[in-house]
């Protein structure tokens, strides 16, 4: 992820870039916005520091409109974290933004709504309980993930491991009052081994194990087990 410049004290830039990593495009390129640019003024502005963009990059990130078929009817949100701020003289229409447009900052209410639409919270039915000494098949395809709930009844060291000819990454979280806290993870990194963890789990505590399958030589032959 390229943040472009020093972001100390700047919260919005990294959140904006994380938004891109989650699949969200620039809001000012929403075809429903009805923005009419002073094209040459925009090109000149972004050709200078700190951006120093060439013509093609400015067109792609500012002038170009997103395909209307990809916005799913989303109306324009000028306060979106995915919206750039623009100084006076760059926007010709809508009239109210001729003197500049500055988003409110942070994640807007509409941003939050759309994130939850595309990435809905998981419920209890989305988790399989992973019990001691029981192998659970990973009936998933490449790039997919399985989620497991772990509630140990005995405080001791446990081993958690995937089996089969596959490339997996496993990550363990602890549920602290509804907030998942990262504890540890393992990635077999495409080697001829399986991802595994050896750690102490506490009786009565709740844990979540996420298993992501990158590749399986024989789909259906991969499994996860705790003992």
Beta strands, then each sheet from edge to edge (+ up, - down):
strand 1: 36-37
strand 2: 91-93
strand 3: 128-129
strand 4: 136-137
strand 5: 144-150
strand 6: 156-163
strand 7: 166-176
strand 8: 179-187
strand 9: 196-201
strand 10: 206-216
strand 11: 223-226
sheet 1: 1+ 2-
sheet 2: 3+ 5+ 10- 7+ 8-
sheet 3: 4+ 11- 6+ 9-
end
